[in-house]
Amino acid sequence: MQTLIINIKELFQVRETNIAKVSGAAMATLPSIRNAYLLIENDLIQDFGSMQDCPEVNTEKLIDANEKMVLPAWCDSHTHIVYAGNREQEFVDRINGLSYEEIASRGGGILNSAKKLQNTSEDDLYVQSKVRLEEVMQLGTGAVEIKSGYGLTVDDEIKMLRVIRRLKENYSIAIKATFLGAHAFPSEFKDNHQGYLDLIVNEMIPKIAAEKLADYIDVFCETGYFSVEETNQILECGLKNGLIPKIHVNQFNAIGGVAIGVKNNALSVDHLEVMQPADVAALKGSTTMPVALPSCSYFLSIPYTPAREILNAGLPLALATDFNPGSTPSGNMNFVVATACIKMKMTPEEAINAATINGAYAMGLSETHGSVTIGKKANLIITKPITSIYQLPYAFGSNLIDQVIIEGKTVQ
């Protein structure tokens, strides 16, 4: 099936040849074509260019994008979409003065979500999760990474990853699965960290690898959670079993986790609300993508990732939602892009690059997603009539999306 989009006011993130990522000063440039067309063949981008060069073809579907703009669908490289229930009470607890760490120390936080998930059937968990996935697709997300980490037992971590696999099988959106058994220490292992590490290394990872349930392995490397040494042990085991590292790090404290991620060739290091010069230095010259999660900072009232420091050092940066029940109950990448501009002082061009091509890199999808390039997946956002691309982050509370196309088909 062919779809032709014509009279596009401006077509963004056009790349004649594919690039893996953009870094530093280059992130301020977002290549575009004014008064453009784009031709889709089945699920791929077949052609694009200026309207004066638009081919005369009889297509099954014609979309007139007059006064509208087109850009690649968002690539959200960090989510926890598969979870049970919610943590609304903790939201109120924070309003009443308790910190995220205080709530966790009382049995809330991740352990609260784990308890709910352990008491939820796989089918029920799938039903809850697919509603969230459908919502983010309608909001313009065309590729998503989903983590486990609310099971914290062998059976329940596998249950989560099987739900992720079912979502991948039943929806056209690209989904990457990440094993995050090292999200927190279960209460029964509170004083026996090595016992839980042994469970992860000797039972969870081998079973997950055998069933091919995950692409990546993740660890919450943070004070009160997993130490740098524990993180290294888990990442090394994951690598031996074919799982590429992606780690939570520097959310509340800088304890050396960035360097250990780079040492293990992590695809990304995520959060980075607290950054030291040594962390920036560790990332220079590496293939590891820094990922910021501004919705988490917004919801928890914690510092924002220092984007300008990272970009001024010549590094790349990606943006993701961190969609989860405790610290970011939203998968809205439009809000993420706006918040990055408003609170992290990223330009709209930088934020869109971070949420498209660099987001694709952060989940190993650079070859197929993240830019308007011939041969890539036809994953696109068609805006409502807007004055400029700057209106997307400027009018942060408005829904400016008219249509979302994922793999050549309009999302309903």
Order of alpha helices (4+ residues) and beta strands (2+ residues): beta-beta-beta-beta-beta-beta-alpha-alpha-alpha-alpha-beta-alpha-beta-alpha-alpha-beta-alpha-beta-alpha-beta-alpha-beta-alpha-alpha-beta-alpha-alpha-alpha-beta-alpha-beta-beta
